[in-house]
Amino acid sequence: MDLSPEKYRRDLEIIRETAAQVIRDFSMHKAEITFSGNEYSAYDELVSQVEPILSLMYKTNRSGFQALLYQIDISEGAFRKLVQAHSGGDFTTKLAQMVVQREFQKVLTRKFFSKNL
């Protein structure tokens, strides 16, 4: 079974499940994410909401920030590498992209193992 993300990037069900996963994970940390339902702008919409939350948590709640990354399954090593590569301060935008991509991968993996693709 093909699990390449590009194949499912416009799949409305996968997009909605990814948005729901992002909403669930962030709500556990009292952060509100919403999704308009527009599959064509979903990625940008989610990244634009996730980025300021990550930035604020990084600055004001480091333990919550680390717990969120752990919950989403962003490794400490991947985070450090990202910070080093983007030391100019734009790392939270790249991190937000990484978070949404990881959530997308989790949804695809769940679908693959449940044989619902």
Wavefront OBJ file of the C-alpha trace (Angstrom):
o trace
v 0.000 0.000 0.000
v 1.345 3.434 -0.998
v 1.777 5.743 2.000
v 3.379 8.670 0.196
v 2.007 11.926 1.611
v 1.639 13.532 -1.824
v -0.957 10.940 -2.806
v -3.204 12.025 0.094
v -2.449 15.748 0.285
v -5.843 16.630 -1.272
v -7.826 13.807 0.333
v -10.543 15.628 2.286
v -10.974 12.828 4.837
v -7.233 12.706 5.604
v -7.089 16.503 5.791
v -10.033 16.649 8.194
v -8.520 13.907 10.365
v -5.183 15.732 10.401
v -6.896 18.963 11.459
v -8.779 17.047 14.165
v -5.490 15.525 15.391
v -3.851 18.969 15.583
v -6.900 20.367 17.395
v -6.868 17.471 19.905
v -3.162 17.670 20.647
v -3.149 21.429 21.123
v -6.374 21.488 23.145
v -4.676 19.258 25.740
v -2.387 22.234 26.312
v -5.253 24.722 26.418
v -4.508 26.091 22.949
v -7.369 26.583 20.524
v -6.990 25.628 16.870
v -9.870 25.879 14.391
v -10.301 24.496 10.895
v -12.466 26.096 8.205
v -12.875 22.859 6.274
v -11.187 24.228 3.148
v -8.904 21.427 1.996
v -7.007 23.729 -0.370
v -5.823 26.042 2.398
v -5.748 23.506 5.265
v -1.971 23.199 5.538
v -1.334 26.951 5.566
v -4.322 27.525 7.838
v -3.072 25.037 10.422
v 0.561 26.191 10.235
v -0.477 29.843 10.681
v -2.408 28.962 13.853
v 0.168 26.563 15.282
v 3.172 28.892 14.847
v 2.216 31.658 17.302
v 1.144 29.080 19.897
v 4.489 27.297 19.617
v 6.339 30.605 19.789
v 4.478 31.713 22.923
v 4.849 28.325 24.619
v 8.569 28.253 23.812
v 9.026 31.656 25.448
v 6.705 31.281 28.443
v 6.050 27.598 29.157
v 9.084 25.531 28.232
v 7.895 22.406 30.057
v 4.483 22.559 28.342
v 6.237 23.184 25.044
v 8.419 20.093 25.502
v 5.410 18.014 26.552
v 3.525 19.089 23.434
v 6.432 18.168 21.154
v 6.725 14.802 22.914
v 2.995 14.192 22.499
v 3.146 15.046 18.799
v 6.278 12.903 18.469
v 8.838 15.532 17.505
v 12.121 14.280 18.919
v 14.404 16.486 20.967
v 17.159 15.824 18.423
v 14.982 16.939 15.511
v 14.015 20.055 17.455
v 17.652 20.903 18.263
v 18.670 20.396 14.655
v 15.863 22.705 13.534
v 16.891 25.413 16.018
v 20.527 25.198 14.895
v 19.581 25.405 11.226
v 17.298 28.392 11.825
v 19.063 30.284 14.576
v 17.834 33.600 13.159
v 14.584 33.170 15.041
v 12.341 31.804 12.309
v 12.561 28.280 13.692
v 8.984 28.401 15.045
v 7.602 28.716 11.516
v 9.638 25.699 10.428
v 8.624 23.882 13.603
v 4.946 24.596 12.915
v 5.382 23.086 9.457
v 7.108 20.074 11.009
v 4.279 19.650 13.537
v 1.530 19.712 10.898
v 3.521 17.317 8.706
v 4.020 14.930 11.634
v 0.310 15.009 12.467
v -0.432 14.240 8.800
v 1.968 11.292 8.912
v 0.319 9.976 12.088
v -3.107 10.041 10.419
v -1.749 8.240 7.341
v -0.046 5.619 9.497
v -3.217 5.014 11.487
v -5.183 4.658 8.234
v -2.596 2.294 6.780
v -2.680 -0.030 9.767
v -6.458 0.033 9.983
v -6.625 -0.846 6.239
v -8.938 2.094 5.521
v -6.884 3.789 2.805
l 1 2 3 4 5 6 7 8 9 10 11 12 13 14 15 16 17 18 19 20 21 22 23 24 25 26 27 28 29 30 31 32 33 34 35 36 37 38 39 40 41 42 43 44 45 46 47 48 49 50 51 52 53 54 55 56 57 58 59 60 61 62 63 64 65 66 67 68 69 70 71 72 73 74 75 76 77 78 79 80 81 82 83 84 85 86 87 88 89 90 91 92 93 94 95 96 97 98 99 100 101 102 103 104 105 106 107 108 109 110 111 112 113 114 115 116 117
